[in-house]
Amino acid sequence: MTNEKKLTLAEQNRLRTTEKVIEALEKLKKGKDPITIKSVSEKANISRKTIYNRPDLKAMIEETQSLQSDLNSSKREERKPKGSSQAEQIKRLREKNKELVEDKKMILEQNVILTKKVTDLQNRIADLEDKLYSQANLKVVNLPHK
């Protein structure tokens, strides 16, 4: 015979129930379902009354719920809230808009300079045409060669 005591049937059932609850809690931790007494009882295939009658099981569930809520709240803190990402996007868009406004100003200034150059060149062309036509209208007199 071994040194271990033989467990009574009630103690064996009690251990089996505890193991079922532990397995159910592990499955629920991996899933997205909330950890409640009802969900644990369904996963473990035991009644809710059994959980309520056993303070150790109820304490295990409450502890797991607490740990799970702590994990979820820390994950929420790590994620950026939607509002801040929208605020960042608005900030980036405003900065891009400022850059575009500056580019537009620079292009308009260049346009003014180029327009002045075009106008000056057109005036010069007109002057040269006038000179050309005035010379064409002049009668060229052949001078006798010596």
C-alpha positions in Angstrom: 0.0 0.0 0.0 1.1 3.6 -0.7 1.4 6.3 1.8 -1.2 8.4 0.1 -4.7 8.2 1.5 -7.5 6.9 -0.6 -9.8 9.6 -1.6 -13.5 9.2 -1.0 -15.9 9.4 -3.9 -17.0 12.9 -2.8 -13.4 14.1 -2.7 -12.8 12.7 -6.2 -15.8 14.4 -7.6 -14.7 17.6 -5.9 -11.3 17.4 -7.6 -12.8 16.6 -10.9 -15.1 19.6 -10.7 -12.2 21.8 -9.8 -10.2 20.5 -12.8 -13.2 21.1 -15.1 -13.4 24.7 -13.8 -9.7 25.3 -14.3 -9.9 23.9 -17.9 -13.0 26.0 -18.6 -11.2 29.1 -17.3 -8.2 28.4 -19.5 -10.4 28.0 -22.6 -12.3 31.2 -21.8 -9.0 33.2 -21.3 -8.0 32.2 -24.9 -11.3 33.1 -26.3 -13.1 36.4 -26.6 -16.1 35.5 -24.6 -16.4 37.2 -21.2 -15.6 35.2 -18.1 -18.7 34.8 -16.1 -20.1 32.2 -13.8 -22.6 31.2 -16.4 -19.9 30.8 -19.2 -17.6 28.8 -16.9 -20.5 26.5 -15.8 -21.4 25.9 -19.5 -17.8 25.2 -20.5 -17.1 23.0 -17.5 -20.5 21.3 -18.0 -21.5 21.8 -14.4 -24.3 23.7 -12.8 -24.1 27.3 -11.6 -25.4 26.2 -8.3 -22.2 24.1 -7.8 -20.1 27.1 -8.4 -22.1 29.3 -6.0 -22.0 26.5 -3.3 -18.2 26.2 -3.6 -16.4 29.4 -2.5 -13.1 28.2 -3.8 -14.5 27.9 -7.3 -16.2 31.2 -7.1 -13.0 32.8 -5.9 -11.1 31.3 -8.8 -13.5 32.7 -11.3 -13.5 36.2 -9.6 -9.7 36.2 -9.6 -9.6 35.3 -13.3 -12.2 38.0 -14.1 -10.1 40.5 -12.3 -6.9 39.5 -14.1 -8.7 39.6 -17.4 -10.2 43.0 -16.8 -6.7 44.3 -15.8 -5.3 42.8 -19.0 -8.0 44.4 -21.1 -7.6 47.8 -19.6 -3.9 47.8 -20.1 -4.5 46.8 -23.8 -6.9 49.7 -24.1 -4.3 52.1 -22.8 -1.7 50.8 -25.2 -4.0 51.4 -28.2 -4.3 55.0 -29.3 -7.8 56.2 -28.9 -9.6 56.9 -32.1 -9.9 60.6 -31.3 -6.1 61.1 -30.9 -5.4 59.4 -34.2 -7.9 61.6 -35.9 -6.4 64.6 -34.2 -2.9 63.5 -35.4 -4.3 63.1 -38.9 -5.9 66.6 -38.8 -2.6 68.0 -37.6 -0.7 66.3 -40.5 -3.3 67.6 -43.0 -3.0 71.1 -41.7 0.8 71.0 -41.9 0.5 69.7 -45.5 -2.0 72.4 -46.2 0.5 75.1 -45.0 3.2 73.6 -47.2 0.8 73.7 -50.2 -0.2 77.4 -49.5 3.6 78.3 -49.3 4.1 76.5 -52.6 1.2 78.3 -54.2 2.6 81.7 -53.0 6.0 80.8 -54.5 4.4 79.8 -57.8 2.3 83.0 -58.0 5.5 85.1 -57.4 7.3 83.2 -60.1 4.2 83.7 -62.4 4.3 87.5 -61.8 8.1 87.6 -62.7 7.6 85.5 -65.8 4.6 87.5 -66.9 6.7 90.7 -66.6 9.5 89.0 -68.7 6.9 88.0 -71.3 5.5 91.5 -71.5 9.1 93.0 -71.8 9.9 90.5 -74.6 6.7 91.3 -76.4 7.4 95.0 -76.2 11.0 94.4 -77.5 9.6 92.4 -80.3 7.1 95.1 -81.2 10.0 97.7 -81.1 12.1 95.6 -83.4 9.3 95.0 -85.8 8.7 98.8 -85.9 12.3 99.4 -86.7 12.3 96.7 -89.3 9.2 98.1 -91.0 10.6 101.7 -90.8 13.8 100.6 -92.5 11.8 98.7 -95.1 9.9 101.8 -95.9 13.0 103.8 -96.4 14.1 104.1 -99.9 17.5 103.0 -100.5 19.3 105.2 -102.9 22.1 103.7 -104.9 25.1 105.9 -104.5 27.5 106.0 -107.4 30.6 104.1 -106.9 33.8 105.9 -107.4 
